[in-house]
């Protein structure tokens, strides 16, 4: 089959090479993870959600999450909070540090975040959300987007009215995870809601939820009419999914899954990057989960996981990663 031109996605004044995005994930989508996803063809990567106050006060740990140096291609910075002026200040700081896009978190279901009136709790305050959208859009020159859920409670979809407010206030695109906050990640993402939302607003709609490969991605794009798709949990230990999906979207063919050699080499590079950016002590701790994901489903994965969780140095991690059996 003749190779087709890659479909591009346009968000405000930002044009992406393809309609694939890697979801912002707390404790996951750091610089090293973003670089791995980009290497395998992700069109737009996102930072972890970053606290607005941490940026305003220049907290060391928070500012380190905004380090976009060495990264090629566009990076979206996701911010969270609840005060319009503070979110606007945080957006300005993010733009000054190289953000290609600002994303406002309106979907995090974590109890600690929701109790503070942030994340998904903002969906219950449309007037506040309108003020937030207006303040952030007016503060920066780069596109501002919002990531939300279908609603807070299972029986009430809020995303339609809120997306209308977003469009009125100059938000460049809506990223929708079609589960309620009440669902967290249980059940199935209802892509019919994404299809309905696409017909409701004229700004781009990005669909997020339960996409685990090329055929599923193509089907969701075609059936929902959404402008791009966001991959979340499916990229854990699996940056290869972006190559798989982009190939399928262009050629309608599947690529051979990575063998253990490629998985091991990619995992090794990921480990090296994390240790370089965060230091070996922190890097080893944070890579325990990532290396376990890279080995998921492979023979001896459980024993390797035990080794990773006990490792206290990069050399130990490499030993367990490269050992055929333990």
ZIDAWO-V491379 format. One record per residue. N is the residue number from 1. SS is DSSP state (a for helix, b for strand, c for the rest). PSI is psi in degrees with one decimal (none if undefined). D_LAST is the distance of its C-alpha to the last C-alpha in Angstrom with 1 decimal. Layout:
N & SS & PSI & D_LAST
N & SS & PSI & D_LAST
This chain:
1 & c & 136.9 & 44.2
2 & c & 137.0 & 45.7
3 & c & 132.6 & 43.7
4 & c & 159.0 & 45.5
5 & c & 142.1 & 46.0
6 & c & 134.7 & 43.5
7 & c & 130.2 & 45.0
8 & c & 161.4 & 45.6
9 & b & 137.5 & 45.9
10 & b & 123.0 & 48.5
11 & b & 105.9 & 48.4
12 & c & -128.0 & 51.6
13 & c & 13.0 & 52.0
14 & b & 123.7 & 48.3
15 & b & 126.9 & 47.4
16 & b & 149.7 & 43.8
17 & c & -30.3 & 42.5
18 & c & 167.7 & 41.2
19 & c & 33.0 & 41.2
20 & b & 130.5 & 37.5
21 & b & 146.8 & 36.6
22 & b & 120.9 & 33.5
23 & c & 146.5 & 34.2
24 & c & 128.8 & 34.4
25 & c & 121.9 & 31.6
26 & c & 130.7 & 31.5
27 & c & 5.5 & 28.5
28 & c & -57.7 & 27.3
29 & c & 58.0 & 29.9
30 & c & -175.3 & 30.1
31 & a & -47.3 & 31.1
32 & a & -45.0 & 27.6
33 & a & -42.4 & 27.2
34 & a & -41.6 & 30.7
35 & a & -38.0 & 30.4
36 & a & -43.5 & 27.4
37 & a & -38.2 & 29.5
38 & a & -41.0 & 32.5
39 & a & -30.6 & 30.8
40 & c & 13.2 & 30.1
41 & c & 14.3 & 33.7
42 & c & 132.9 & 34.3
43 & c & -33.7 & 38.1
44 & b & 126.5 & 38.2
45 & b & 155.5 & 35.6
46 & b & 147.1 & 36.2
47 & c & 170.3 & 35.5
48 & c & 161.9 & 34.2
49 & c & 133.1 & 37.3
50 & b & 129.4 & 39.1
51 & b & 130.3 & 41.6
52 & a & -41.0 & 45.1
53 & a & -36.5 & 46.0
54 & a & -37.6 & 43.1
55 & a & -43.1 & 44.4
56 & a & -41.1 & 48.0
57 & c & 1.3 & 47.3
58 & c & 34.2 & 44.9
59 & c & 135.2 & 42.0
60 & a & -49.5 & 39.4
61 & a & -41.3 & 36.3
62 & a & -44.0 & 38.4
63 & a & -31.7 & 39.7
64 & a & -27.6 & 36.3
65 & a & -17.3 & 35.6
66 & c & 6.1 & 38.6
67 & c & 107.7 & 37.5
68 & c & 9.1 & 37.8
69 & c & 149.9 & 38.0
70 & c & -4.4 & 36.3
71 & c & 132.8 & 36.1
72 & c & 143.6 & 37.8
73 & c & 172.0 & 39.7
74 & c & 145.4 & 41.0
75 & b & 128.7 & 39.3
76 & b & 137.3 & 40.6
77 & b & 121.5 & 40.6
78 & b & 127.8 & 40.5
79 & b & 153.6 & 42.5
80 & b & 154.4 & 43.2
81 & c & -163.2 & 46.0
82 & c & -7.5 & 49.3
83 & c & 123.4 & 52.1
84 & a & -45.2 & 53.6
85 & a & -35.8 & 54.7
86 & a & -40.1 & 51.4
87 & a & -35.7 & 49.4
88 & a & -42.5 & 52.0
89 & a & -42.7 & 51.4
90 & a & -38.9 & 47.7
91 & a & -39.7 & 48.2
92 & a & -44.4 & 50.4
93 & a & -43.9 & 47.8
94 & a & -42.3 & 45.1
95 & a & -41.7 & 47.5
96 & a & -26.3 & 48.3
97 & c & 9.9 & 44.6
98 & c & 7.8 & 44.3
99 & c & 139.1 & 43.6
100 & c & -18.8 & 44.7
101 & b & 148.0 & 45.1
102 & b & 135.1 & 45.3
103 & b & 127.6 & 43.8
104 & b & 123.8 & 45.0
105 & b & 116.1 & 42.6
106 & b & 26.8 & 44.4
107 & c & -7.1 & 41.6
108 & c & 124.8 & 39.0
109 & c & -2.1 & 38.8
110 & c & 129.1 & 37.1
111 & a & -43.0 & 39.3
112 & a & -40.3 & 39.6
113 & a & -45.5 & 40.8
114 & a & -40.1 & 43.1
115 & a & -27.3 & 44.7
116 & c & 5.9 & 45.8
117 & c & 18.4 & 47.6
118 & c & -179.2 & 45.2
119 & a & -132.6 & 43.0
120 & a & -23.6 & 43.9
121 & a & -26.1 & 46.6
122 & a & -22.8 & 48.7
123 & a & -19.5 & 49.2
124 & a & -2.1 & 51.5
125 & c & 75.9 & 53.7
126 & a & -35.2 & 55.2
127 & a & -41.4 & 57.8
128 & a & -41.7 & 55.3
129 & a & -40.9 & 53.1
130 & a & -44.8 & 56.2
131 & a & -38.2 & 56.9
132 & a & -49.5 & 53.3
133 & a & -47.6 & 53.4
134 & a & -45.6 & 56.7
135 & a & -43.7 & 55.9
136 & a & -43.0 & 52.6
137 & a & -40.8 & 54.2
138 & a & -18.8 & 57.2
139 & a & -24.1 & 55.1
140 & c & 165.5 & 53.1
141 & c & -6.6 & 53.8
142 & c & 162.7 & 50.5
143 & b & 142.3 & 49.7
144 & b & 128.4 & 49.0
145 & b & 168.7 & 47.0
146 & b & 141.8 & 46.0
147 & b & 122.6 & 43.0
148 & b & 171.4 & 43.9
149 & b & 173.5 & 43.2
150 & b & -28.6 & 45.7
151 & b & 179.3 & 47.0
152 & c & -48.6 & 46.3
153 & c & 156.7 & 47.1
154 & c & -29.9 & 46.4
155 & c & 12.8 & 50.1
156 & c & 105.0 & 51.3
157 & c & 118.2 & 50.3
158 & c & -12.6 & 51.2
159 & a & -28.1 & 49.7
160 & a & -51.8 & 52.9
161 & a & -41.4 & 55.3
162 & a & -35.7 & 53.0
163 & a & -33.9 & 52.3
164 & a & -41.5 & 56.0
165 & a & -43.2 & 56.4
166 & a & -45.8 & 53.7
167 & a & -41.8 & 55.6
168 & a & -32.5 & 58.9
169 & c & 8.7 & 57.5
170 & c & 11.5 & 56.1
171 & c & 135.5 & 52.4
172 & c & -24.4 & 51.2
173 & b & 155.0 & 48.6
174 & b & 129.2 & 47.1
175 & b & 119.6 & 43.4
176 & b & 124.3 & 43.2
177 & b & 108.8 & 40.4
178 & b & 50.2 & 42.2
179 & b & 154.9 & 40.9
180 & b & 164.9 & 42.8
181 & c & -35.5 & 41.7
182 & c & -31.3 & 41.9
183 & c & -24.2 & 39.3
184 & c & -111.3 & 36.7
185 & c & 19.0 & 34.2
186 & c & 163.9 & 34.9
187 & c & -164.9 & 36.7
188 & c & 146.0 & 37.4
189 & c & 131.1 & 38.9
190 & c & 95.6 & 42.5
191 & a & -11.7 & 43.2
192 & a & -32.3 & 46.8
193 & a & -38.8 & 47.4
194 & a & -42.3 & 46.3
195 & a & -42.8 & 48.7
196 & a & -41.1 & 51.5
197 & a & -38.2 & 50.8
198 & a & -32.3 & 51.0
199 & a & -12.3 & 54.5
200 & a & -34.9 & 55.5
201 & c & 160.4 & 55.0
202 & c & -11.0 & 55.7
203 & c & 159.8 & 53.0
204 & b & 145.4 & 49.6
205 & b & 127.4 & 47.2
206 & b & 126.6 & 43.4
207 & b & 140.2 & 41.5
208 & b & 129.3 & 38.2
209 & c & 117.6 & 36.1
210 & c & 30.0 & 33.8
211 & c & 120.0 & 33.7
212 & c & 15.9 & 30.4
213 & c & 178.9 & 31.4
214 & a & -54.5 & 34.2
215 & a & -41.2 & 36.4
216 & a & -40.8 & 36.3
217 & a & -46.5 & 37.2
218 & a & -44.1 & 40.1
219 & a & -42.7 & 41.4
220 & a & -41.0 & 41.4
221 & a & -44.7 & 43.3
222 & a & -46.2 & 45.7
223 & a & -37.5 & 46.4
224 & a & -24.8 & 46.6
225 & c & 10.4 & 48.3
226 & c & 160.7 & 46.3
227 & c & -21.9 & 46.3
228 & b & 167.1 & 42.5
229 & b & 148.1 & 39.3
230 & b & 129.4 & 36.8
231 & b & 133.4 & 33.0
232 & c & -100.0 & 31.2
233 & a & -24.2 & 28.0
234 & a & -14.5 & 27.3
235 & a & 2.0 & 26.6
236 & c & 115.3 & 23.7
237 & c & 19.0 & 20.8
238 & c & 59.3 & 23.2
239 & c & -16.8 & 25.9
240 & a & -21.5 & 26.2
241 & a & -28.5 & 28.3
242 & a & -36.4 & 31.3
243 & a & -42.4 & 31.3
244 & a & -47.7 & 31.0
245 & a & -45.0 & 33.9
246 & a & -37.5 & 36.1
247 & a & -43.3 & 35.9
248 & a & -39.8 & 36.8
249 & a & -33.8 & 39.7
250 & a & -38.2 & 41.1
251 & a & -8.9 & 40.6
252 & c & 31.0 & 39.8
253 & c & 153.3 & 36.9
254 & c & 145.9 & 33.2
255 & c & 153.7 & 30.7
256 & c & 132.3 & 27.6
257 & c & 148.1 & 24.5
258 & c & 137.0 & 22.3
259 & c & 177.3 & 19.6
260 & a & -33.5 & 16.1
261 & a & -46.1 & 17.5
262 & a & -40.0 & 20.2
263 & a & -44.8 & 18.1
264 & a & -42.2 & 15.8
265 & a & -39.9 & 19.0
266 & a & -42.1 & 20.8
267 & a & -38.6 & 18.2
268 & a & -44.7 & 18.2
269 & a & -40.4 & 22.0
270 & a & -45.4 & 22.1
271 & a & -45.3 & 20.1
272 & a & -41.8 & 22.4
273 & a & -45.8 & 25.4
274 & a & -43.1 & 24.7
275 & a & -33.4 & 24.1
276 & a & -39.7 & 27.3
277 & a & -31.5 & 29.4
278 & a & -4.0 & 28.3
279 & c & 153.1 & 26.9
280 & a & -41.3 & 23.4
281 & a & -51.3 & 23.5
282 & a & -40.7 & 24.6
283 & a & -43.4 & 22.8
284 & a & -43.4 & 19.3
285 & a & -44.7 & 20.4
286 & a & -25.1 & 21.9
287 & a & -8.7 & 19.1
288 & a & -46.3 & 16.6
289 & a & -40.8 & 18.4
290 & a & -46.2 & 19.0
291 & a & -34.1 & 15.5
292 & a & -37.9 & 14.6
293 & a & -39.6 & 17.7
294 & a & -32.1 & 16.8
295 & c & -0.8 & 13.7
296 & c & 132.6 & 15.7
297 & c & -4.0 & 16.1
298 & c & 153.2 & 13.4
299 & c & 133.9 & 11.0
300 & c & 11.0 & 7.8
301 & a & -38.6 & 9.9
302 & a & -41.5 & 10.0
303 & a & -38.6 & 6.5
304 & a & -42.7 & 7.2
305 & a & -40.9 & 10.6
306 & a & -41.8 & 9.8
307 & a & -44.7 & 8.5
308 & a & -41.3 & 11.6
309 & a & -20.1 & 13.8
310 & a & -16.7 & 13.1
311 & c & 140.3 & 13.5
312 & c & 3.1 & 17.1
313 & c & 161.9 & 17.5
314 & a & -38.2 & 17.4
315 & a & -41.0 & 15.5
316 & a & -42.6 & 12.6
317 & a & -42.2 & 12.7
318 & a & -35.7 & 12.9
319 & a & -49.6 & 10.0
320 & a & -35.8 & 7.6
321 & a & -38.6 & 10.1
322 & a & -11.9 & 10.1
323 & c & 131.9 & 6.6
324 & c & -36.1 & 7.0
325 & c & 152.1 & 3.8
326 & c & none & 0.0
